Amino acid sequence: MKGGINIEIQIIGSNNYNALKTIKNINKLNKLYNINLIRHNDKYHSKKYNVKKLPGIVIDGKLICQGKFLSTRELCKLLTVS
């Protein structure tokens, strides 16, 4: 599956506990998908994507989730849909 598709995932507010757990799961999935992970800890990106609760998960420019941890199963579902 890895190869042709590049997926950009941005974590906004990447220093809290839920963000760190989600980043760990994204790194596990990097073996299957071509993931470009970007971490942001500034207010500019929070306002740009209208993130109310941290962490905010942005996949390919769309705010997908905010304020919770994503398991590998949830991430797989989101990546196959987008």
PEHU-V725041 format. One record per residue. RES is the residue in one small letter. OMEGA is omega in whole degrees, -180 to 180 (NA if undefined). Layout:
res->RES omega->OMEGA
res->RES omega->OMEGA
//
This chain:
res->m omega->-179
res->k omega->177
res->g omega->-170
res->g omega->-173
res->i omega->174
res->n omega->-180
res->i omega->177
res->e omega->177
res->i omega->177
res->q omega->175
res->i omega->-180
res->i omega->-174
res->g omega->-168
res->s omega->-178
res->n omega->179
res->n omega->-172
res->y omega->-179
res->n omega->178
res->a omega->-179
res->l omega->177
res->k omega->179
res->t omega->177
res->i omega->178
res->k omega->179
res->n omega->176
res->i omega->179
res->n omega->175
res->k omega->-178
res->l omega->-180
res->n omega->175
res->k omega->-178
res->l omega->-176
res->y omega->175
res->n omega->-173
res->i omega->172
res->n omega->-176
res->l omega->179
res->i omega->-180
res->r omega->179
res->h omega->176
res->n omega->-178
res->d omega->-178
res->k omega->-179
res->y omega->-178
res->h omega->175
res->s omega->179
res->k omega->-178
res->k omega->-179
res->y omega->178
res->n omega->180
res->v omega->-180
res->k omega->-179
res->k omega->-180
res->l omega->-2
res->p omega->172
res->g omega->-180
res->i omega->180
res->v omega->178
res->i omega->-180
res->d omega->174
res->g omega->-180
res->k omega->176
res->l omega->-175
res->i omega->-172
res->c omega->175
res->q omega->174
res->g omega->179
res->k omega->178
res->f omega->177
res->l omega->177
res->s omega->178
res->t omega->179
res->r omega->179
res->e omega->178
res->l omega->179
res->c omega->179
res->k omega->-179
res->l omega->-178
res->l omega->179
res->t omega->178
res->v omega->-175
res->s omega->NA
//
